[in-house]
Amino acid sequence: MRTWQVERRRRTRHLIELGGLVVKAGIVDLTGDDRAMIYGALLWMADKLRSEERDKALALWAAKGKQGFDGG
């Protein structure tokens, strides 16, 4: 298999996994699969990560994500 094919498959898998997180979090159902709304929320997250609140947001979201993965 060529290098570009391996990279393409790796990227595709990564994107599928990220999409799975959106579904796992319930975002698709909670927004009625409104992609503009989901994208807007992601842009809001990106803004938070560029702000002075970055460290606080990272800590909060990491703890919440760990809790979700642990089944809590």
HTML snippet that shows the backbone in 3Dmol.js (N, CA, C, O; Angstrom):
<script src="https://3Dmol.org/build/3Dmol-min.js"></script>
<div id="view" style="width:600px;height:400px;position:relative"></div>
<script>
const pdb = `
ATOM      1  N   MET A   1       0.852  -1.169   0.000  1.00  0.00           N
ATOM      2  CA  MET A   1       0.000   0.000   0.000  1.00  0.00           C
ATOM      3  C   MET A   1       0.908   1.247   0.000  1.00  0.00           C
ATOM      4  O   MET A   1       1.937   1.282   0.675  1.00  0.00           O
ATOM      5  N   ARG A   2       0.518   2.219  -0.739  1.00  0.00           N
ATOM      6  CA  ARG A   2       1.314   3.441  -0.847  1.00  0.00           C
ATOM      7  C   ARG A   2       1.186   4.298   0.405  1.00  0.00           C
ATOM      8  O   ARG A   2       0.199   4.219   1.137  1.00  0.00           O
ATOM      9  N   THR A   3       2.193   5.106   0.628  1.00  0.00           N
ATOM     10  CA  THR A   3       2.232   5.962   1.814  1.00  0.00           C
ATOM     11  C   THR A   3       1.014   6.870   1.889  1.00  0.00           C
ATOM     12  O   THR A   3       0.436   7.037   2.963  1.00  0.00           O
ATOM     13  N   TRP A   4       0.615   7.460   0.765  1.00  0.00           N
ATOM     14  CA  TRP A   4      -0.527   8.372   0.788  1.00  0.00           C
ATOM     15  C   TRP A   4      -1.813   7.640   1.148  1.00  0.00           C
ATOM     16  O   TRP A   4      -2.709   8.224   1.757  1.00  0.00           O
ATOM     17  N   GLN A   5      -1.911   6.354   0.776  1.00  0.00           N
ATOM     18  CA  GLN A   5      -3.100   5.578   1.116  1.00  0.00           C
ATOM     19  C   GLN A   5      -3.156   5.283   2.610  1.00  0.00           C
ATOM     20  O   GLN A   5      -4.218   5.345   3.230  1.00  0.00           O
ATOM     21  N   VAL A   6      -2.004   4.964   3.174  1.00  0.00           N
ATOM     22  CA  VAL A   6      -1.931   4.707   4.610  1.00  0.00           C
ATOM     23  C   VAL A   6      -2.317   5.971   5.376  1.00  0.00           C
ATOM     24  O   VAL A   6      -3.099   5.912   6.324  1.00  0.00           O
ATOM     25  N   GLU A   7      -1.770   7.106   4.966  1.00  0.00           N
ATOM     26  CA  GLU A   7      -2.087   8.378   5.623  1.00  0.00           C
ATOM     27  C   GLU A   7      -3.566   8.730   5.473  1.00  0.00           C
ATOM     28  O   GLU A   7      -4.188   9.224   6.412  1.00  0.00           O
ATOM     29  N   ARG A   8      -4.116   8.477   4.308  1.00  0.00           N
ATOM     30  CA  ARG A   8      -5.537   8.763   4.071  1.00  0.00           C
ATOM     31  C   ARG A   8      -6.415   7.914   4.984  1.00  0.00           C
ATOM     32  O   ARG A   8      -7.377   8.411   5.570  1.00  0.00           O
ATOM     33  N   ARG A   9      -6.079   6.632   5.103  1.00  0.00           N
ATOM     34  CA  ARG A   9      -6.852   5.748   5.985  1.00  0.00           C
ATOM     35  C   ARG A   9      -6.719   6.168   7.445  1.00  0.00           C
ATOM     36  O   ARG A   9      -7.693   6.137   8.197  1.00  0.00           O
ATOM     37  N   ARG A  10      -5.512   6.561   7.841  1.00  0.00           N
ATOM     38  CA  ARG A  10      -5.287   7.015   9.218  1.00  0.00           C
ATOM     39  C   ARG A  10      -6.125   8.267   9.497  1.00  0.00           C
ATOM     40  O   ARG A  10      -6.756   8.378  10.548  1.00  0.00           O
ATOM     41  N   ARG A  11      -6.122   9.199   8.551  1.00  0.00           N
ATOM     42  CA  ARG A  11      -6.904  10.434   8.712  1.00  0.00           C
ATOM     43  C   ARG A  11      -8.402  10.128   8.761  1.00  0.00           C
ATOM     44  O   ARG A  11      -9.128  10.689   9.582  1.00  0.00           O
ATOM     45  N   THR A  12      -8.860   9.237   7.881  1.00  0.00           N
ATOM     46  CA  THR A  12     -10.276   8.862   7.849  1.00  0.00           C
ATOM     47  C   THR A  12     -10.696   8.235   9.169  1.00  0.00           C
ATOM     48  O   THR A  12     -11.755   8.559   9.706  1.00  0.00           O
ATOM     49  N   ARG A  13      -9.877   7.349   9.688  1.00  0.00           N
ATOM     50  CA  ARG A  13     -10.188   6.705  10.976  1.00  0.00           C
ATOM     51  C   ARG A  13     -10.269   7.752  12.088  1.00  0.00           C
ATOM     52  O   ARG A  13     -11.167   7.710  12.929  1.00  0.00           O
ATOM     53  N   HIS A  14      -9.330   8.679  12.081  1.00  0.00           N
ATOM     54  CA  HIS A  14      -9.300   9.733  13.091  1.00  0.00           C
ATOM     55  C   HIS A  14     -10.580  10.574  13.033  1.00  0.00           C
ATOM     56  O   HIS A  14     -11.178  10.874  14.066  1.00  0.00           O
ATOM     57  N   LEU A  15     -10.993  10.949  11.827  1.00  0.00           N
ATOM     58  CA  LEU A  15     -12.214  11.747  11.665  1.00  0.00           C
ATOM     59  C   LEU A  15     -13.453  10.978  12.103  1.00  0.00           C
ATOM     60  O   LEU A  15     -14.360  11.554  12.703  1.00  0.00           O
ATOM     61  N   ILE A  16     -13.499   9.697  11.813  1.00  0.00           N
ATOM     62  CA  ILE A  16     -14.630   8.858  12.235  1.00  0.00           C
ATOM     63  C   ILE A  16     -14.683   8.785  13.759  1.00  0.00           C
ATOM     64  O   ILE A  16     -15.759   8.871  14.350  1.00  0.00           O
ATOM     65  N   GLU A  17     -13.532   8.626  14.388  1.00  0.00           N
ATOM     66  CA  GLU A  17     -13.489   8.572  15.853  1.00  0.00           C
ATOM     67  C   GLU A  17     -13.949   9.889  16.467  1.00  0.00           C
ATOM     68  O   GLU A  17     -14.678   9.885  17.459  1.00  0.00           O
ATOM     69  N   LEU A  18     -13.535  11.011  15.893  1.00  0.00           N
ATOM     70  CA  LEU A  18     -13.979  12.309  16.405  1.00  0.00           C
ATOM     71  C   LEU A  18     -15.489  12.467  16.246  1.00  0.00           C
ATOM     72  O   LEU A  18     -16.158  12.970  17.148  1.00  0.00           O
ATOM     73  N   GLY A  19     -16.022  12.044  15.114  1.00  0.00           N
ATOM     74  CA  GLY A  19     -17.470  12.082  14.915  1.00  0.00           C
ATOM     75  C   GLY A  19     -18.201  11.204  15.914  1.00  0.00           C
ATOM     76  O   GLY A  19     -19.288  11.545  16.379  1.00  0.00           O
ATOM     77  N   GLY A  20     -17.597  10.077  16.237  1.00  0.00           N
ATOM     78  CA  GLY A  20     -18.173   9.178  17.236  1.00  0.00           C
ATOM     79  C   GLY A  20     -18.301   9.840  18.599  1.00  0.00           C
ATOM     80  O   GLY A  20     -19.248   9.575  19.341  1.00  0.00           O
ATOM     81  N   LEU A  21     -17.343  10.704  18.925  1.00  0.00           N
ATOM     82  CA  LEU A  21     -17.420  11.419  20.198  1.00  0.00           C
ATOM     83  C   LEU A  21     -18.613  12.370  20.226  1.00  0.00           C
ATOM     84  O   LEU A  21     -19.259  12.533  21.261  1.00  0.00           O
ATOM     85  N   VAL A  22     -18.899  12.988  19.101  1.00  0.00           N
ATOM     86  CA  VAL A  22     -20.056  13.891  19.008  1.00  0.00           C
ATOM     87  C   VAL A  22     -21.340  13.098  19.241  1.00  0.00           C
ATOM     88  O   VAL A  22     -22.244  13.558  19.939  1.00  0.00           O
ATOM     89  N   VAL A  23     -21.415  11.910  18.656  1.00  0.00           N
ATOM     90  CA  VAL A  23     -22.590  11.061  18.843  1.00  0.00           C
ATOM     91  C   VAL A  23     -22.652  10.554  20.281  1.00  0.00           C
ATOM     92  O   VAL A  23     -23.709  10.600  20.910  1.00  0.00           O
ATOM     93  N   LYS A  24     -21.515  10.065  20.808  1.00  0.00           N
ATOM     94  CA  LYS A  24     -21.464   9.518  22.171  1.00  0.00           C
ATOM     95  C   LYS A  24     -21.898  10.549  23.214  1.00  0.00           C
ATOM     96  O   LYS A  24     -22.542  10.202  24.204  1.00  0.00           O
ATOM     97  N   ALA A  25     -21.549  11.800  22.991  1.00  0.00           N
ATOM     98  CA  ALA A  25     -21.921  12.864  23.931  1.00  0.00           C
ATOM     99  C   ALA A  25     -23.409  13.216  23.839  1.00  0.00           C
ATOM    100  O   ALA A  25     -23.925  13.951  24.681  1.00  0.00           O
ATOM    101  N   GLY A  26     -24.088  12.702  22.836  1.00  0.00           N
ATOM    102  CA  GLY A  26     -25.515  12.985  22.680  1.00  0.00           C
ATOM    103  C   GLY A  26     -25.800  14.271  21.929  1.00  0.00           C
ATOM    104  O   GLY A  26     -26.950  14.702  21.841  1.00  0.00           O
ATOM    105  N   ILE A  27     -24.750  14.892  21.382  1.00  0.00           N
ATOM    106  CA  ILE A  27     -24.904  16.190  20.717  1.00  0.00           C
ATOM    107  C   ILE A  27     -25.814  16.096  19.495  1.00  0.00           C
ATOM    108  O   ILE A  27     -26.613  16.999  19.247  1.00  0.00           O
ATOM    109  N   VAL A  28     -25.700  15.028  18.745  1.00  0.00           N
ATOM    110  CA  VAL A  28     -26.504  14.877  17.524  1.00  0.00           C
ATOM    111  C   VAL A  28     -27.983  14.862  17.873  1.00  0.00           C
ATOM    112  O   VAL A  28     -28.777  15.571  17.254  1.00  0.00           O
ATOM    113  N   ASP A  29     -28.356  14.060  18.856  1.00  0.00           N
ATOM    114  CA  ASP A  29     -29.765  13.970  19.250  1.00  0.00           C
ATOM    115  C   ASP A  29     -30.247  15.263  19.912  1.00  0.00           C
ATOM    116  O   ASP A  29     -31.357  15.727  19.650  1.00  0.00           O
ATOM    117  N   LEU A  30     -29.411  15.832  20.761  1.00  0.00           N
ATOM    118  CA  LEU A  30     -29.820  17.031  21.498  1.00  0.00           C
ATOM    119  C   LEU A  30     -30.006  18.246  20.601  1.00  0.00           C
ATOM    120  O   LEU A  30     -30.763  19.155  20.940  1.00  0.00           O
ATOM    121  N   THR A  31     -29.320  18.272  19.454  1.00  0.00           N
ATOM    122  CA  THR A  31     -29.449  19.404  18.531  1.00  0.00           C
ATOM    123  C   THR A  31     -30.333  19.077  17.339  1.00  0.00           C
ATOM    124  O   THR A  31     -30.506  19.910  16.449  1.00  0.00           O
ATOM    125  N   GLY A  32     -30.891  17.877  17.312  1.00  0.00           N
ATOM    126  CA  GLY A  32     -31.688  17.475  16.152  1.00  0.00           C
ATOM    127  C   GLY A  32     -30.830  17.397  14.895  1.00  0.00           C
ATOM    128  O   GLY A  32     -31.303  17.659  13.789  1.00  0.00           O
ATOM    129  N   ASP A  33     -29.565  17.035  15.077  1.00  0.00           N
ATOM    130  CA  ASP A  33     -28.602  16.902  13.974  1.00  0.00           C
ATOM    131  C   ASP A  33     -28.438  18.219  13.208  1.00  0.00           C
ATOM    132  O   ASP A  33     -28.229  18.225  11.995  1.00  0.00           O
ATOM    133  N   ASP A  34     -28.538  19.332  13.942  1.00  0.00           N
ATOM    134  CA  ASP A  34     -28.363  20.657  13.346  1.00  0.00           C
ATOM    135  C   ASP A  34     -26.866  20.948  13.258  1.00  0.00           C
ATOM    136  O   ASP A  34     -26.248  21.346  14.245  1.00  0.00           O
ATOM    137  N   ARG A  35     -26.298  20.752  12.095  1.00  0.00           N
ATOM    138  CA  ARG A  35     -24.847  20.852  11.925  1.00  0.00           C
ATOM    139  C   ARG A  35     -24.331  22.265  12.098  1.00  0.00           C
ATOM    140  O   ARG A  35     -23.199  22.457  12.543  1.00  0.00           O
ATOM    141  N   ALA A  36     -25.133  23.253  11.758  1.00  0.00           N
ATOM    142  CA  ALA A  36     -24.719  24.642  11.978  1.00  0.00           C
ATOM    143  C   ALA A  36     -24.593  24.910  13.476  1.00  0.00           C
ATOM    144  O   ALA A  36     -23.665  25.588  13.915  1.00  0.00           O
ATOM    145  N   MET A  37     -25.518  24.382  14.247  1.00  0.00           N
ATOM    146  CA  MET A  37     -25.479  24.556  15.691  1.00  0.00           C
ATOM    147  C   MET A  37     -24.279  23.824  16.290  1.00  0.00           C
ATOM    148  O   MET A  37     -23.580  24.370  17.144  1.00  0.00           O
ATOM    149  N   ILE A  38     -24.041  22.604  15.847  1.00  0.00           N
ATOM    150  CA  ILE A  38     -22.898  21.832  16.337  1.00  0.00           C
ATOM    151  C   ILE A  38     -21.599  22.548  15.995  1.00  0.00           C
ATOM    152  O   ILE A  38     -20.705  22.651  16.834  1.00  0.00           O
ATOM    153  N   TYR A  39     -21.492  23.038  14.780  1.00  0.00           N
ATOM    154  CA  TYR A  39     -20.291  23.763  14.364  1.00  0.00           C
ATOM    155  C   TYR A  39     -20.132  25.041  15.181  1.00  0.00           C
ATOM    156  O   TYR A  39     -19.021  25.389  15.578  1.00  0.00           O
ATOM    157  N   GLY A  40     -21.229  25.734  15.431  1.00  0.00           N
ATOM    158  CA  GLY A  40     -21.193  26.940  16.257  1.00  0.00           C
ATOM    159  C   GLY A  40     -20.683  26.638  17.663  1.00  0.00           C
ATOM    160  O   GLY A  40     -19.901  27.406  18.223  1.00  0.00           O
ATOM    161  N   ALA A  41     -21.123  25.531  18.222  1.00  0.00           N
ATOM    162  CA  ALA A  41     -20.655  25.135  19.556  1.00  0.00           C
ATOM    163  C   ALA A  41     -19.157  24.825  19.534  1.00  0.00           C
ATOM    164  O   ALA A  41     -18.435  25.173  20.468  1.00  0.00           O
ATOM    165  N   LEU A  42     -18.703  24.183  18.486  1.00  0.00           N
ATOM    166  CA  LEU A  42     -17.273  23.885  18.356  1.00  0.00           C
ATOM    167  C   LEU A  42     -16.456  25.163  18.194  1.00  0.00           C
ATOM    168  O   LEU A  42     -15.355  25.275  18.733  1.00  0.00           O
ATOM    169  N   LEU A  43     -16.997  26.121  17.453  1.00  0.00           N
ATOM    170  CA  LEU A  43     -16.318  27.413  17.312  1.00  0.00           C
ATOM    171  C   LEU A  43     -16.255  28.140  18.653  1.00  0.00           C
ATOM    172  O   LEU A  43     -15.250  28.778  18.969  1.00  0.00           O
ATOM    173  N   TRP A  44     -17.320  28.046  19.438  1.00  0.00           N
ATOM    174  CA  TRP A  44     -17.339  28.636  20.773  1.00  0.00           C
ATOM    175  C   TRP A  44     -16.257  27.993  21.642  1.00  0.00           C
ATOM    176  O   TRP A  44     -15.550  28.683  22.377  1.00  0.00           O
ATOM    177  N   MET A  45     -16.134  26.667  21.552  1.00  0.00           N
ATOM    178  CA  MET A  45     -15.081  25.962  22.280  1.00  0.00           C
ATOM    179  C   MET A  45     -13.702  26.464  21.871  1.00  0.00           C
ATOM    180  O   MET A  45     -12.847  26.714  22.721  1.00  0.00           O
ATOM    181  N   ALA A  46     -13.491  26.610  20.573  1.00  0.00           N
ATOM    182  CA  ALA A  46     -12.205  27.092  20.062  1.00  0.00           C
ATOM    183  C   ALA A  46     -11.919  28.499  20.590  1.00  0.00           C
ATOM    184  O   ALA A  46     -10.782  28.808  20.948  1.00  0.00           O
ATOM    185  N   ASP A  47     -12.937  29.345  20.637  1.00  0.00           N
ATOM    186  CA  ASP A  47     -12.764  30.692  21.189  1.00  0.00           C
ATOM    187  C   ASP A  47     -12.345  30.630  22.656  1.00  0.00           C
ATOM    188  O   ASP A  47     -11.464  31.375  23.086  1.00  0.00           O
ATOM    189  N   LYS A  48     -12.975  29.744  23.418  1.00  0.00           N
ATOM    190  CA  LYS A  48     -12.619  29.569  24.828  1.00  0.00           C
ATOM    191  C   LYS A  48     -11.160  29.155  24.967  1.00  0.00           C
ATOM    192  O   LYS A  48     -10.447  29.632  25.850  1.00  0.00           O
ATOM    193  N   LEU A  49     -10.728  28.267  24.089  1.00  0.00           N
ATOM    194  CA  LEU A  49      -9.359  27.759  24.156  1.00  0.00           C
ATOM    195  C   LEU A  49      -8.330  28.805  23.738  1.00  0.00           C
ATOM    196  O   LEU A  49      -7.146  28.670  24.047  1.00  0.00           O
ATOM    197  N   ARG A  50      -8.770  29.835  23.047  1.00  0.00           N
ATOM    198  CA  ARG A  50      -7.887  30.937  22.660  1.00  0.00           C
ATOM    199  C   ARG A  50      -7.919  32.078  23.676  1.00  0.00           C
ATOM    200  O   ARG A  50      -7.192  33.060  23.533  1.00  0.00           O
ATOM    201  N   SER A  51      -8.753  31.948  24.689  1.00  0.00           N
ATOM    202  CA  SER A  51      -8.952  33.036  25.644  1.00  0.00           C
ATOM    203  C   SER A  51      -8.118  32.831  26.911  1.00  0.00           C
ATOM    204  O   SER A  51      -7.380  31.855  27.047  1.00  0.00           O
ATOM    205  N   GLU A  52      -8.262  33.774  27.817  1.00  0.00           N
ATOM    206  CA  GLU A  52      -7.593  33.676  29.117  1.00  0.00           C
ATOM    207  C   GLU A  52      -8.198  32.579  29.984  1.00  0.00           C
ATOM    208  O   GLU A  52      -7.624  32.201  31.005  1.00  0.00           O
ATOM    209  N   GLU A  53      -9.346  32.073  29.581  1.00  0.00           N
ATOM    210  CA  GLU A  53     -10.024  31.000  30.318  1.00  0.00           C
ATOM    211  C   GLU A  53      -9.575  29.612  29.868  1.00  0.00           C
ATOM    212  O   GLU A  53     -10.148  28.609  30.293  1.00  0.00           O
ATOM    213  N   ARG A  54      -8.551  29.544  29.009  1.00  0.00           N
ATOM    214  CA  ARG A  54      -8.083  28.281  28.433  1.00  0.00           C
ATOM    215  C   ARG A  54      -7.820  27.201  29.487  1.00  0.00           C
ATOM    216  O   ARG A  54      -8.368  26.102  29.404  1.00  0.00           O
ATOM    217  N   ASP A  55      -6.988  27.514  30.467  1.00  0.00           N
ATOM    218  CA  ASP A  55      -6.602  26.509  31.456  1.00  0.00           C
ATOM    219  C   ASP A  55      -7.802  26.002  32.249  1.00  0.00           C
ATOM    220  O   ASP A  55      -7.916  24.809  32.527  1.00  0.00           O
ATOM    221  N   LYS A  56      -8.687  26.917  32.607  1.00  0.00           N
ATOM    222  CA  LYS A  56      -9.893  26.534  33.353  1.00  0.00           C
ATOM    223  C   LYS A  56     -10.784  25.625  32.493  1.00  0.00           C
ATOM    224  O   LYS A  56     -11.291  24.609  32.969  1.00  0.00           O
ATOM    225  N   ALA A  57     -10.967  26.002  31.226  1.00  0.00           N
ATOM    226  CA  ALA A  57     -11.802  25.200  30.322  1.00  0.00           C
ATOM    227  C   ALA A  57     -11.190  23.825  30.095  1.00  0.00           C
ATOM    228  O   ALA A  57     -11.900  22.820  30.126  1.00  0.00           O
ATOM    229  N   LEU A  58      -9.874  23.770  29.865  1.00  0.00           N
ATOM    230  CA  LEU A  58      -9.207  22.480  29.646  1.00  0.00           C
ATOM    231  C   LEU A  58      -9.384  21.559  30.848  1.00  0.00           C
ATOM    232  O   LEU A  58      -9.698  20.379  30.690  1.00  0.00           O
ATOM    233  N   ALA A  59      -9.187  22.093  32.033  1.00  0.00           N
ATOM    234  CA  ALA A  59      -9.323  21.277  33.241  1.00  0.00           C
ATOM    235  C   ALA A  59     -10.756  20.778  33.418  1.00  0.00           C
ATOM    236  O   ALA A  59     -10.983  19.609  33.727  1.00  0.00           O
ATOM    237  N   LEU A  60     -11.703  21.666  33.222  1.00  0.00           N
ATOM    238  CA  LEU A  60     -13.119  21.306  33.377  1.00  0.00           C
ATOM    239  C   LEU A  60     -13.525  20.250  32.355  1.00  0.00           C
ATOM    240  O   LEU A  60     -14.130  19.238  32.708  1.00  0.00           O
ATOM    241  N   TRP A  61     -13.191  20.486  31.095  1.00  0.00           N
ATOM    242  CA  TRP A  61     -13.596  19.564  30.035  1.00  0.00           C
ATOM    243  C   TRP A  61     -12.878  18.228  30.128  1.00  0.00           C
ATOM    244  O   TRP A  61     -13.469  17.188  29.836  1.00  0.00           O
ATOM    245  N   ALA A  62     -11.609  18.242  30.531  1.00  0.00           N
ATOM    246  CA  ALA A  62     -10.867  16.984  30.684  1.00  0.00           C
ATOM    247  C   ALA A  62     -11.476  16.142  31.803  1.00  0.00           C
ATOM    248  O   ALA A  62     -11.628  14.930  31.656  1.00  0.00           O
ATOM    249  N   ALA A  63     -11.823  16.777  32.914  1.00  0.00           N
ATOM    250  CA  ALA A  63     -12.433  16.050  34.030  1.00  0.00           C
ATOM    251  C   ALA A  63     -13.791  15.476  33.622  1.00  0.00           C
ATOM    252  O   ALA A  63     -14.113  14.331  33.938  1.00  0.00           O
ATOM    253  N   LYS A  64     -14.569  16.279  32.926  1.00  0.00           N
ATOM    254  CA  LYS A  64     -15.891  15.825  32.479  1.00  0.00           C
ATOM    255  C   LYS A  64     -15.766  14.664  31.489  1.00  0.00           C
ATOM    256  O   LYS A  64     -16.524  13.697  31.559  1.00  0.00           O
ATOM    257  N   GLY A  65     -14.805  14.767  30.570  1.00  0.00           N
ATOM    258  CA  GLY A  65     -14.590  13.698  29.597  1.00  0.00           C
ATOM    259  C   GLY A  65     -14.121  12.410  30.241  1.00  0.00           C
ATOM    260  O   GLY A  65     -14.574  11.325  29.874  1.00  0.00           O
ATOM    261  N   LYS A  66     -13.211  12.525  31.205  1.00  0.00           N
ATOM    262  CA  LYS A  66     -12.731  11.339  31.915  1.00  0.00           C
ATOM    263  C   LYS A  66     -13.886  10.674  32.653  1.00  0.00           C
ATOM    264  O   LYS A  66     -14.020   9.450  32.652  1.00  0.00           O
ATOM    265  N   GLN A  67     -14.710  11.492  33.278  1.00  0.00           N
ATOM    266  CA  GLN A  67     -15.878  10.980  33.986  1.00  0.00           C
ATOM    267  C   GLN A  67     -16.805  10.230  33.017  1.00  0.00           C
ATOM    268  O   GLN A  67     -17.316   9.157  33.339  1.00  0.00           O
ATOM    269  N   GLY A  68     -17.013  10.808  31.833  1.00  0.00           N
ATOM    270  CA  GLY A  68     -17.873  10.168  30.840  1.00  0.00           C
ATOM    271  C   GLY A  68     -17.296   8.848  30.334  1.00  0.00           C
ATOM    272  O   GLY A  68     -18.025   7.868  30.177  1.00  0.00           O
ATOM    273  N   PHE A  69     -15.996   8.822  30.082  1.00  0.00           N
ATOM    274  CA  PHE A  69     -15.348   7.584  29.626  1.00  0.00           C
ATOM    275  C   PHE A  69     -15.365   6.510  30.713  1.00  0.00           C
ATOM    276  O   PHE A  69     -15.466   5.318  30.421  1.00  0.00           O
ATOM    277  N   ASP A  70     -15.263   6.948  31.970  1.00  0.00           N
ATOM    278  CA  ASP A  70     -15.264   5.991  33.085  1.00  0.00           C
ATOM    279  C   ASP A  70     -16.665   5.494  33.420  1.00  0.00           C
ATOM    280  O   ASP A  70     -16.839   4.634  34.283  1.00  0.00           O
ATOM    281  N   GLY A  71     -17.665   6.045  32.726  1.00  0.00           N
ATOM    282  CA  GLY A  71     -19.039   5.579  32.927  1.00  0.00           C
ATOM    283  C   GLY A  71     -19.783   6.330  34.016  1.00  0.00           C
ATOM    284  O   GLY A  71     -20.842   5.893  34.466  1.00  0.00           O
ATOM    285  N   GLY A  72     -19.234   7.454  34.439  1.00  0.00           N
ATOM    286  CA  GLY A  72     -19.868   8.210  35.521  1.00  0.00           C
ATOM    287  C   GLY A  72     -20.683   9.273  34.984  1.00  0.00           C
ATOM    288  O   GLY A  72     -21.299  10.022  35.742  1.00  0.00           O
TER     289      GLY A  72
END
`;
const viewer = $3Dmol.createViewer("view");
viewer.addModel(pdb, "pdb");
viewer.setStyle({}, {cartoon: {color: "spectrum"}});
viewer.zoomTo();
viewer.render();
</script>
